[in-house]
Amino acid sequence: MPNTILLPGLALTLLVALTTPLLAAPEDTSEAHAVCECPEGIELQGRPWVRMMPPGMPSTAAYLTLRNNTARDVEIVSGASPVAATTELHDHIEDEHGVMRMREVGSITIPANGQVKLQPGGLHVMLIDLHSPLETGRQVPLQLELEGLGTLRLQAEVRDAEHPGMGGHHHRH
C-alpha cells in the first residue's frame, strides 16, 4: 500500500515542478554564450540549462532559445541525450478544466527570421528515465534534429531552479 501513495505523489511533484514557470529566472544580459554546433542559419542564444530535480525524480527538462536566421521555418523534429533513456519534445496546454498539462508534440517550429524560446511552462525538451541522478553544474549533452538541416549539438548546464539568476538565461542581439 505505501507504494500506491508514493507513486502518485512523485508524479504530482514532477508535474508541479516542470509546469511552474520560474519567477527567479531573470533575463541574462551578459555577453556569455554557450557553444553550439549549429547548422548554418541557426544560432543558440544565451545559455541552455537543465532543471535540477529533487532526488528520486526520474525525469527533467531542458530549456534554451534558438534563433533562425533563414527565410523559412525550421522544425525541430526530435532530440536525444546520453543522460536519458528517452528524449521528447513537449509543450503545455490548458485542458477543458483550466489545468495546464504537459504533452508530447511532433515538432517545434523555429519561425523564419525569428526565434523560439523553450522555457518552463511552455515548450521544452523532456529528458525521461534518467540513467543516473544529475548534479548541479554538470554539462548535459543534448542534440536536436532539425528537419532538412541536420543535427544541432550543445551542452546544457544543470541548474537549481530555486536560486535567483541560475536559470532561464537569455541574451538579446
Backbone as a ProteinNet text record, in pm:
[ID]
protein_1_A
[PRIMARY]
MPNTILLPGLALTLLVALTTPLLAAPEDTSEAHAVCECPEGIELQGRPWVRMMPPGMPSTAAYLTLRNNTARDVEIVSGASPVAATTELHDHIEDEHGVMRMREVGSITIPANGQVKLQPGGLHVMLIDLHSPLETGRQVPLQLELEGLGTLRLQAEVRDAEHPGMGGHHHRH
[TERTIARY]
79.4	0	84.4	199.6	276.8	317.5	348.9	386.8	271	149.3	32.1	21.8	59	54.8	178.7	293.9	418.9	424.2	384.8	395.8	311.6	183.9	109.6	170.7	224.8	289.1	410.8	494.4	610.5	566.7	464.9	414.6	363.7	290.7	238.9	353.1	454.2	569	639.6	661	725.1	640.9	510.1	422	426.4	418.3	421.4	556.2	664.5	798.2	822.1	774.4	800.5	700.8	585.7	486.9	485.6	557.8	561.2	668.4	628.7	729.3	821.8	943.5	1041.8	1030	991.8	987.2	1127.2	1215.6	1351.2	1448.5	1406.5	1492.3	1494.9	1566.2	1568.7	1641	1611.4	1679.8	1828.9	1911.7	2056.2	2100.5	2161.6	2206.1	2357.4	2422	2566.4	2599.3	2724.7	2768.8	2803.7	2783.6	2821.2	2729.6	2787.9	2713.3	2762.8	2674.9	2713.9	2764.8	2843.7	2895.6	2789.8	2768	2669	2726.1	2714.3	2741.4	2607.4	2582.1	2453.1	2462.4	2359	2355.1	2355.2	2400.7	2406.1	2268.6	2266.7	2143.1	2073.2	2118.7	2058.8	2160.1	2114.6	2204.1	2142.7	2226.7	2187.1	2203.2	2099.4	2107.3	2108.1	2194.5	2202.8	2264.7	2232.6	2290.8	2180.2	2183	2082.2	2103.1	1994.1	2005.5	1906.5	1938.5	1854.8	1815.7	1687.6	1637.3	1685.2	1747.3	1784.5	1656.5	1633.6	1512.1	1544.9	1443.8	1465.9	1512.5	1585.6	1631.4	1514.9	1539.9	1439.5	1348.1	1355.4	1271.7	1338.7	1265.2	1326.1	1335.6	1280.8	1278.8	1307	1348.4	1369.2	1347.5	1375.2	1354.3	1473.4	1493.8	1598.8	1532.7	1596.8	1542.7	1650.6	1612	1705.7	1629.8	1702.9	1645.4	1726.7	1654.6	1718.7	1668.2	1759.7	1727.5	1745.5	1649.6	1652.4	1678	1795.3	1831.9	1805.4	1723.6	1691.3	1553.5	1520.6	1393.7	1280.8	1304.9	1198.4	1191.7	1070.9	1054.1	1139.9	1193.5	1272.4	1204.1	1189.7	1123.8	1226.5	1216.8	1289.9	1200.8	1251.4	1166.5	1195.9	1311.6	1341.7	1463.1	1486.2	1601.2	1660.1	1782.1	1847.6	1950.3	1972.5	2075.6	2121.4	2251.5	2300.9	2264.4	2209.9	2175.9	2038.3	1958.8	1821	1789.1	1700.7	1657.4	1572.2	1493.5	1403.2	1413.1	1410.2	1408.9	1291.1	1203.6	1083.1	1069.2	999.2	964.1	827.5	813.6	689.6	641.2	513.3	450.8	352.2	300.4	195.2	67.6	-43.2	-172.6	-269.8	-368.1	-471.9	-585.5	-623.7	-733.2	-868.3	-976.4	-1112	-1147.7	-1067.2	-1091.4	-998.5	-921.9	-830.9	-700.6	-671.3	-548.8	-442.1	-322.1	-211.6	-156.4	-141.4	-88.9	21.6	123.1	230.1	184.7	229.9	201.8	316.5	340.9	442.4	391.2	481.3	447.5	536.7	487.7	563.1	682.1	673.5	783.4	765	872.3	870.9	923.1	848	885.3	972.2	1083	1163.5	1124.3	1050.5	999.3	1110.4	1082.6	1176.3	1211.8	1341.2	1391.4	1334.6	1317.7	1263.4	1330.9	1270.1	1327.4	1218.6	1261.1	1172	1241.3	1162.4	1212.7	1154	1240.4	1199	1219.4	1108.2	1114.4	1012.1	1032.3	936	795	698.3	560.1	523.4	617.7	594.8	661.8	711.7	784.9	912.7	951.6	1075.3	1114.2	1235.8	1284.5	1280	1203.1	1187.6	1294.1	1365.3	1464.2	1401.5	1363.8	1283.2	1365.2	1344.6	1417	1567.5	1607.4	1749.2	1827.8	1945.3	2028.6	2090.8	2114.2	2166.9	2127.3	2132	2095.1	2188.5	2131.8	2212.5	2256	2373.7	2426.5	2434.5	2408.7	2419	2556.9	2560.7	2686.4	2728.9	2671.2	2706.6	2663.7	2743.9	2710.2	2643.5	2522.5	2445	2448.4	2501.4	2498.4	2355.1	2320.2	2187.1	2199.7	2127.1	2123.9	1979.8	1956.6	1825.1	1834.3	1740.3	1736.2	1647.7	1704.7	1632	1599.2	1471.8	1427.9	1494.8	1565.6	1630.7	1764.2	1803.1	1929.3	2029.6	1984.9	2075.9	2066.7	2177.5	2181.1	2244.1	2180	2231.9	2281.4	2405	2461.4	2501.7	2469.5	2504.7	2520.9	2569.5	2581.6	2491.8	2413.4	2325.3	2364.9	2379.3	2421.3	2302.7	2324	2222.2	2224	2104.8	2093.5	1979.8	2000.5	1896.7	1804.4	1683.3	1589.5	1540.7	1571.5	1522.6	1612.5	1731.2	1821	1809.3	1787.8	1774.9	1894.9	1865.2	1971.6	2037.3	1987	2053.8	1987.9	1881.3	1817.6	1754.4	1718.9	1647.2	1729.2	1859.3	1943	1916.6	1922.1	1896.7	1971.4	2024.5	2096.8	2029.7	1999.4	1936.8	2044.2	2023.7	2117.6	2067.2
-120.6	0	128.3	135.8	259.6	300.4	204.9	239.3	302.2	263.7	319.4	468.8	510.9	652	724.5	662.1	724.4	759.6	670.4	695.4	814	826	946.1	1073.2	1064.2	1180.1	1224.6	1129.7	1163	1221.7	1163.2	1212.8	1355.4	1385	1519.4	1617.8	1578.5	1665.4	1698.5	1599	1620.6	1713.1	1691.3	1774	1918.7	1943	2079.3	2144.2	2072	2128.5	2166.6	2086	2112.7	2209.2	2228.5	2318.2	2455.4	2472.8	2601.3	2689.4	2803.5	2894.2	2945.1	2976	3023.8	3173.9	3214.4	3356.7	3407.8	3318	3356.1	3332.4	3358.7	3337.2	3462.8	3565.4	3689.8	3674.9	3766.1	3768.6	3791.2	3723.9	3738.6	3840.2	3947.9	4049.6	4045	3939.2	3927.8	3888.7	3895.9	3862.7	3714.3	3635.2	3494	3415.7	3328.5	3239.7	3097.7	3004.7	2864.6	2822.8	2717.4	2663.9	2574.1	2591.9	2512.3	2471.9	2345.8	2300.1	2312.1	2431.3	2462.2	2456.5	2403.4	2409	2554.9	2577.7	2712.6	2778.9	2902.4	2977.9	2966.1	2875.5	2856.5	2897.7	2969.8	3022.7	2999.8	2954.8	2939.8	3074.3	3120.8	3246.9	3217.6	3285.2	3264.4	3130.6	3085	2960.3	2858.9	2745.7	2642.3	2581.6	2530.4	2472.4	2358.8	2273.5	2160	2182	2160.9	2182.5	2070.7	2110.3	2016.7	1974	1843.3	1792.1	1732	1720.4	1657.4	1512.4	1459.6	1320.6	1224.9	1125.6	1023.9	1055.8	1176	1210.6	1155.8	1078.4	1010.4	1094.2	1215.4	1296.8	1442.1	1516.6	1660.2	1723.7	1852.2	1923.1	2012.7	2034.6	2124.2	2244.9	2360.9	2486.5	2562.3	2630.7	2705.2	2795.9	2887.6	2975.2	2959	2936.2	2922.6	3030.7	3087.8	3189.5	3128	3155.4	3107.8	3228.8	3234.7	3346	3315.1	3213.4	3178.4	3233.4	3224.7	3277.8	3175.1	3059.3	2958.7	2904.1	2860.6	2796.8	2671.4	2643.1	2521.9	2443.6	2314.1	2227.7	2147.4	2154.1	2061.2	1937.3	1823.7	1704.8	1597.2	1603.9	1506.5	1553	1485.1	1515	1387.1	1398.4	1283.5	1335.7	1256.9	1287	1156.2	1140.7	1017.6	1003.9	1108.5	1100.3	1039.8	1023.3	976.3	865.7	775.1	667.2	721.8	826.5	883.7	1035.4	1097.5	1242.9	1280.1	1367.4	1407	1558	1606.6	1747.3	1764.7	1862.6	1880.8	2025.9	2041.3	2171.3	2160.1	2271.8	2274	2324.7	2258.8	2303.3	2311.5	2395.6	2407.7	2314.4	2226.4	2133.6	2201.9	2126.9	2182.5	2231.9	2193.7	2236.3	2350.1	2402.2	2511.9	2470	2339.1	2286.4	2272.9	2323.3	2310.1	2168.7	2107.6	1971.1	1965.7	1882.5	1859.3	1758.9	1778.9	1680	1678.8	1561	1548.3	1611.2	1678	1735.5	1672.4	1669.4	1608	1689.9	1821.9	1909.9	2045	2122.8	2259.9	2347.5	2451.1	2539.1	2654.1	2675.3	2796.2	2883	2991.7	3068.1	3133.1	3150.3	3217.1	3354	3385.7	3513.4	3546.7	3443	3461	3368.4	3351.6	3266.5	3188.3	3081.6	3005.8	2991.4	3015.1	3001	2874.2	2782.7	2664.5	2702.1	2710.3	2765.1	2697.3	2708.2	2649.8	2702.4	2612.3	2649.6	2655.5	2624.2	2629.6	2513.2	2539.9	2438.2	2401.3	2272.8	2227.6	2090.6	2048.1	1914.3	1832	1724.4	1637.5	1527.7	1509.2	1402.4	1301.5	1185.6	1088.3	963.6	910.2	792.5	817.9	912	944.8	821.1	804	686.8	696	818.7	841	983	1010	1144.5	1250.6	1366.5	1477.9	1564.8	1625	1711.6	1854.3	1949.7	2090.1	2119.3	2191.3	2226.6	2131.5	2013.4	1915	1966.9	1938.6	1971.2	1849.7	1868.5	1760.2	1775.5	1674.9	1681	1665.8	1747.3	1742.6	1762.5	1682.2	1704.5	1710.8	1801.2	1820.2	1800.6	1726.7	1704.9	1811.4	1883.8	1988.9	1939	1936.1	1883.5	1959.6	1883.4	1939.7	2006.8	2023.3	2091.2	2003.7	1893.7	1806.6	1821.4	1792	1783.4	1906.8	1956.7	2065.4	2000.4	2028.8	1971	2082.9	2063.2	2162.6	2095.5	2173	2130.6	2222.9	2165.1	2243	2217.3	2323.3	2311.9	2279.9	2184.5	2152.3	2263.3	2322.8	2434	2410.5	2454.9	2450.7	2568.2	2539.7	2643.4	2730.2	2695	2771.6	2889.5	2898.5	3008.5	3118.6	3242.3	3353.4	3364.1	3392.4	3414.5	3289.1	3172.8	3049.6	2980.2	3032.4	2965	3063.8	3015.1	3094.9	3208	3192.2	3296.7	3316.9	3442.5	3475.2	3603	3606.5	3724.9	3777	3905.3	3966.9	4020.7	4004.5	4057.2	4186.7
0	0	0	70.2	68.7	-72.3	-161.6	-298.9	-374	-341.9	-407.8	-380.2	-262.3	-225.7	-277.7	-274.8	-311.9	-460.7	-550.2	-693.5	-739.7	-701.2	-740.9	-682.8	-563	-500.7	-580	-624.3	-706.7	-839.4	-900.2	-1028.2	-1012.9	-906.2	-882.7	-859.9	-783.5	-758.9	-889.7	-976.3	-1105.4	-1191.5	-1196.8	-1278.2	-1232.2	-1101.9	-1048.9	-1078.2	-1056.8	-1077.6	-1222.5	-1316.2	-1457.2	-1520.3	-1457.9	-1516.7	-1452.2	-1343.6	-1275.4	-1337.5	-1396.1	-1452.1	-1342.5	-1380.1	-1283.4	-1265.9	-1146.5	-1117.5	-1086.4	-1044.1	-1006	-1120.1	-1243.3	-1358.8	-1445.3	-1400.9	-1475.4	-1608.9	-1698.8	-1827.5	-1802.9	-1881.1	-1871.4	-1976	-1932.7	-2026.2	-2044.8	-1997.2	-2013.4	-2157	-2190.1	-2326.1	-2341.1	-2235.2	-2239.6	-2333.3	-2409.3	-2498.4	-2478.6	-2494.3	-2488	-2625.1	-2625.8	-2750.6	-2812.7	-2942.2	-3014.3	-3148.5	-3180.5	-3316.4	-3387.9	-3442.3	-3502.5	-3654.5	-3719.9	-3865.6	-3912.3	-4033.5	-4088.5	-4082.6	-4033.4	-4024	-3889.9	-3804.8	-3672.7	-3567.8	-3466.8	-3363.6	-3225.2	-3133	-2992.7	-2925	-2856.3	-2784.3	-2635.2	-2562.1	-2418.7	-2384.2	-2262.9	-2212.3	-2184.4	-2253.3	-2227.9	-2089.8	-2031.9	-1898.6	-1881.3	-1785	-1746.4	-1601.7	-1572.1	-1436.3	-1343.5	-1232.1	-1126.3	-1056.1	-1047	-984.6	-848.2	-761.3	-631.4	-648.3	-549.8	-556.4	-582.4	-666	-693.6	-810.8	-864.7	-979	-1105.1	-1185.1	-1299.2	-1426.3	-1425.1	-1546.4	-1513.1	-1615.7	-1602.5	-1738.9	-1749.9	-1876.1	-1906.5	-2036.9	-2085	-2150.9	-2132.2	-2182.3	-2258.5	-2365.3	-2447.5	-2543	-2606.2	-2707.9	-2835.9	-2946.5	-3076.7	-3171.1	-3246.9	-3348.4	-3485.9	-3574.5	-3712.7	-3801.7	-3862.7	-3949.9	-4096.9	-4123.5	-4261.1	-4298.2	-4425.6	-4476.5	-4470.9	-4408.1	-4397.4	-4255.4	-4216.3	-4086	-4078.9	-3961.2	-3937.9	-3827	-3847	-3748.5	-3669.5	-3536.1	-3450.3	-3445.7	-3493.5	-3504.9	-3401.5	-3335.8	-3230.6	-3151.4	-3040.8	-2957.2	-2900.8	-2848.7	-2785.6	-2685.1	-2580.8	-2482.6	-2419.4	-2398.9	-2337.1	-2189.7	-2126.8	-1984.2	-1960.5	-2068.2	-2052	-2151.7	-2110.6	-2199.6	-2314	-2285.2	-2383.7	-2379.1	-2496	-2507	-2595.7	-2544.4	-2618	-2621.8	-2723.3	-2734.5	-2669.4	-2580.3	-2505.1	-2508.7	-2480	-2462.4	-2347.3	-2302.7	-2200.8	-2266.5	-2237.7	-2288.7	-2171.8	-2188	-2086.2	-2124.3	-2031.1	-2060.5	-2039.4	-2060.1	-2050.1	-1910.9	-1810.6	-1672.6	-1630.5	-1725.5	-1694.9	-1631.5	-1633.4	-1573.7	-1683.1	-1654.5	-1750.3	-1743.4	-1860.8	-1869.6	-1974	-1943.8	-2038.8	-2143.4	-2267.7	-2371	-2470.5	-2527.3	-2629.9	-2758.1	-2832.5	-2961.7	-3067.8	-3191.3	-3300.3	-3345.9	-3328.5	-3367.2	-3299.8	-3302.6	-3252.7	-3366.2	-3401.7	-3512.3	-3464.3	-3535.1	-3518.4	-3638.1	-3615.5	-3729.4	-3812.7	-3941.3	-4031.7	-3975.2	-3974.7	-3923.7	-3785.7	-3702.6	-3569.2	-3470.3	-3355.8	-3252.5	-3182.1	-3114.6	-3028.7	-2893.5	-2787.9	-2650.5	-2592.1	-2552.4	-2477.5	-2331.7	-2255.6	-2120.9	-2030.7	-1897.5	-1803.2	-1830.5	-1827.3	-1851.7	-1998.5	-2086.6	-2230.5	-2300.2	-2418.7	-2494.1	-2419.4	-2426.8	-2362.8	-2416.7	-2385	-2419.5	-2291.8	-2294.1	-2177.2	-2181	-2071	-2054.4	-1958.5	-2011.5	-1937.8	-1905.1	-1786.5	-1737.8	-1737.7	-1653.1	-1639.7	-1598.1	-1656.2	-1625.6	-1486.6	-1440	-1305.2	-1263.3	-1133.1	-1087.7	-1147.3	-1179.8	-1231	-1114.2	-1127	-1022.4	-1074.7	-986.9	-1022.7	-1080.6	-1192.3	-1256.6	-1366.8	-1371.2	-1473.8	-1611.7	-1711.8	-1850.1	-1913.9	-1963.5	-2023.7	-2175.6	-2247.4	-2393.6	-2443.4	-2540.2	-2598.5	-2747.9	-2823.8	-2967.4	-3014	-3109.1	-3166	-3316.5	-3371.5	-3516	-3578.5	-3676	-3745.9	-3886.4	-3917.9	-4047	-4161.5	-4246	-4363.2	-4336.8	-4209.9	-4177.6	-4104.5	-4046.5	-3974.7	-3824.1	-3757.3	-3611.5	-3548.7	-3444.6	-3362.1	-3233.1	-3193.4	-3070.5	-2975.4	-2846.6	-2745.9	-2610.7	-2515.3	-2375.8	-2293.2	-2204	-2117	-1972.4	-1896.3	-1756.3	-1666	-1574.6	-1474.7	-1371	-1348.2	-1255	-1158.2	-1035.2	-932.7	-959.5	-1000.6	-1041.5	-926.2	-802.8	-688.4	-652.5	-712.1	-678.8	-783	-741.3	-835.2	-927.9	-1054.3	-1150.6	-1201	-1164.6	-1205	-1323.6	-1376	-1488.1	-1581.3	-1702.1	-1797.6	-1856.4	-1864.3	-1918.1	-2066.9	-2108.8	-2248.5	-2282.7	-2399.9	-2446.5	-2571.2	-2572.1	-2690.8	-2782.2	-2910.7	-3010.4	-3066.4
[MASK]
+++++++++++++++++++++++++++++++++++++++++++++++++++++++++++++++++++++++++++++++++++++++++++++++++++++++++++++++++++++++++++++++++++++++++++++++++++++++++++++++++++++++++++++

